[in-house]
Structures are given as structure tokens and as C-alpha cells.
């Protein structure tokens, strides 16, 4: 009941994710073949994205750009959560505490991918490893965001990408130095994601406080190629932090105030993992920078994807 109550507060879209997850897990447990089946179709031996212009086929189709498309987010504090006096669309689960709408969180420096992980990038991982991905995750156009990706799928991709970048002589020296110093590729924490999305000024959307339909793909019913909608006003120049697909984080669902030290507590039960950013199918309320969603780790849906970070923690 606690979990269902969380979703009822956050909005019907989250309740739908959780309830559908429970019903499909029941199918799997009784021998049925729901959408969460881990069976996989044969992996093609050829790479359909091998000729993508502007991307490195030798580095998992990462962008042929400085730092392979990773952007540094500087260390320092930012405002996390929502003040309903400023953001009238805020949900209660975004409030820091009963007496304080927002809290200040100090985040060490990290690097985050400018774009969501693409079908081409996820496909390179599946072909290299034989990972049992949902075939629907590989069915979209190469530059669309990868979706139908579970939380373990996303972490497995992170481990593979780190190994590739550590071993390849083509990895930029700056990234090689980070790995030599103990940094690694993983999913962002909830705090890392929110700071990257909104900067340090508590803005409602990544581009500012006013709604703009030309800065995010939402309420359209279909995903768009990553980076198709530029966001020059976004604090770090990242794309699709609002809309396109929800993005997994490595933070378990917990009520605010946020404390990263608690991120590994109480996960022995029915842990849910935080998703951020909203999707192409969501209304404006669900694409604000402070929006919080959550789903069970094995959920795979057309509106859930991810992006990655390089971080020391």
C-alpha cells in the first residue's frame, strides 16, 4: 500500500507503470510471456548504424565530439525540489519537507552524456555482449533514444561502455585520466540528474521558468531523434532533459529530503528506482526539471530510457 500511495501522489502515470509491472510479473511467474520476458531474438551480426555520420563506430557510436559528447557539470550546490509558490504544477513528493519546499544539495563534479543513449549505442552493446535485451529496444531508428530498457539493462550497458573506453586507444586522454583516477561509468544519482537539468538557480524547466514547446518533445505521442530540439538556454547545453523518454537514475525511491548516503538502504524488499524527465507521451506537468517518477527494476516500456555519467562516487 505504501508504494501504491506514492504513485497516487505523484500522478496516474506512475501508478500505471507500477500496476502494469505487477500484473506482468505475475504472468511471468505463472509461466506466461508478458512484455518483461528476457528471451531475446537472434542478434544481427552486422551493425545497421555503422555508417552514421558524426558518430564513432569504434567507440560504441558515441558522438565524434570533444570528450565523446560528455559534458562536465561543475561541483557546487544547487536547489533541489519544488516550491509550489513558484511552480504551481509541483507535486507533493517534490517538496523537501513540511516546512521547507526546497533544499540545497552540494554535488561533486561529474560528467554527463549530452544526449540520451541511442538505439545505435545500445545496439552496439547488445551485439558485443549478447545481452538479453528486449528486441523492441533495437527496433527504432538509430538516433532515437533507446527504450524498452530495464534498470539492469541500463547498468549492464554502463559496465560495458566503461570497459570499452578503458581499453580503447581511441578514448580521449582526458577521459582515460579520469578512469585511471578511479572514475567510472554509471547512471546518474537523482541529485546529479536534477543539477544537470536545472543548474543552480532552481528553474522550473531546463531552459527557464516559462513553458516552451520548441525545447522539449512532450505530449506528441512519439519519440524524436536525440538532440533534435536544441536548448541553448539550458545551463549545460544538454538535450532532452525534459521529454523524449523518462531516464533511469541509480537512486532508489525515497521521500525527501534527499540524502545520497541513504541510497543503498532498505533495498532488500520491493525497491523502486527513480526516473526523471518525463517523456514524449507526458503532459507539461511531467516534464519539469524537478519531476520524480519511479518503477520496478524489470520494467521495460517504450517511454523509459536513460543517459549515463562518468563520476568518482
C-alpha positions, -999 to +999 in steps of 0.1 A: +000+000+000+029+024+007+042+020-028+008+025-044+002+056-023+035+071-035+023+067-071-011+081-064+005+112-051+029+115-080+002+111-106-017+084-125+012+078-150+033+064-122+005+042-108+000+028-143+037+019-145+037+001-112+004-017-116+012-029-151+046-041-138+029-061-110+005-078-134+032-087-159+054-101-133+025-123-122+023-135-158+060-143-159+058-161-125+029-183-138+047-192-170+032-166-192+052-145-217+045-109-209+065-078-221+090-085-194+102-118-209+140-118-211+141-140-241+159-124-270+157-127-307+190-135-326+214-106-326+223-094-360+260-099-369+261-066-388+258-031-374+230-012-392+243+020-377+279+016-389+277+045-414+262+071-391+279+104-398+293+122-367+295+091-345+323+068-337+315+032-347+348+021-330+336+036-297+301+023-295+286+050-317+294+078-292+294+112-307+326+122-326+328+153-304+350+166-276+350+141-247+328+119-269+298+140-260+303+140-222+297+174-206+313+185-173+289+195-145+310+216-120+310+209-083+288+231-061+254+234-045+220+237-062+184+239-052+166+205-053+129+200-052+099+224-059+085+254-043+047+254-051+047+291-045+069+294-077+060+262-095+022+258-093+024+224-111+046+209-083+037+175-068+039+170-030+066+144-035+089+172-048+086+191-015+117+190+007+099+188+040+067+200+056+083+234+065+107+238+036+098+235-001+134+231-015+168+220-001+204+228-010+225+198-021+262+200-028+272+178-057+308+170-066+319+175-102+309+148-127+304+143-165+271+135-181+262+125-217+248+154-237+222+131-252+201+101-241+216+067-250+205+060-286+193+028-303+226+026-321+246+029-289+225+003-271+226-020-301+264-019-302+264-031-266+239-059-273+259-071-303+291-070-284+278-089-254+248-109-264+229-092-236+192-105-235+176-072-244+140-067-254+140-069-292+119-037-292+149-018-277+167-023-310+138-017-334+138+021-336+158+044-358+195+045-348+194+081-334+162+077-314+166+072-277+169+036-266+137+025-248+122-008-235+153-008-213+151-021-178+172-008-149+195-038-150+198-034-188+210+002-183+235-007-157+249-035-179+253-010-207+272+013-183+296-015-173+302-024-210+308+012-220+333+017-192+353-014-203+353-002-239+365+032-230+392+019-206+406-005-232+403+016-265+434+036-276+409+060-292+395+072-259+404+109-254+433+114-229+410+134-206+387+105-201+415+080-198+429+101-170+395+100-152+394+062-154+429+059-142+420+080-112+391+057-102+362+073-120+336+050-137+306+050-160+272+045-143+237+060-141+233+095-125+221+098-090+188+117-086+207+148-074+232+146-103+204+144-128+185+173-113+215+196-111+224+188-147+189+195-158+183+228-140+216+243-129+219+261-096+191+287-099+161+265-092+144+270-126+112+251-134+123+238-168+158+232-180+155+263-202+139+286-176+105+292-159+083+296-189+069+267-210+084+264-244+072+238-269+103+242-290+127+230-263+113+195-254+094+167-271+064+161-249+027+154-255+034+143-290+029+106-288+062+097-305+099+099-296+123+121-316+159+118-325+182+127-296+193+163-297+168+173-324+155+201-302+184+223-292+183+240-258+208+269-258+193+283-227+198+251-207+226+256-181+250+230-195+237+226-231+222+192-226+194+179-248+161+162-239+164+165-201+127+173-205+106+148-225+115+123-252+119+094-227+120+090-189+156+084-177+166+059-151+188+070-122+207+049-097+188+063-067+160+042-051+127+059-045+127+076-011+109+106+003+127+139+005+149+153+020+174+137-003+204+121+012+227+102-011+241+083+019+207+066+022+207+054-015+216+019-005+193+015+025+162-006+026+166-022-008+160-058+002+123-055-004+103-041-033+127-013-043+117+011-069+142+032-089+138+068-096+132+080-132+134+116-142+124+140-170+091+128-184+086+115-220+071+121-254+037+109-241+035+132-210+018+165-203+037+196-193+034+188-156+055+158-160+084+173-179+095+199-153+131+196-140+120+185-105+096+158-116+101+124-099+088+091-112+097+055-102+093+020-114+104-015-105+138-026-119+125-050-145+100-026-161+106-021-198+084+004-216+085+025-248+088+057-228+117+047-205+154+051-215+185+065-198+217+086-201+250+079-184+276+098-163+313+095-156+317+100-118+340+093-090+314+082-065 
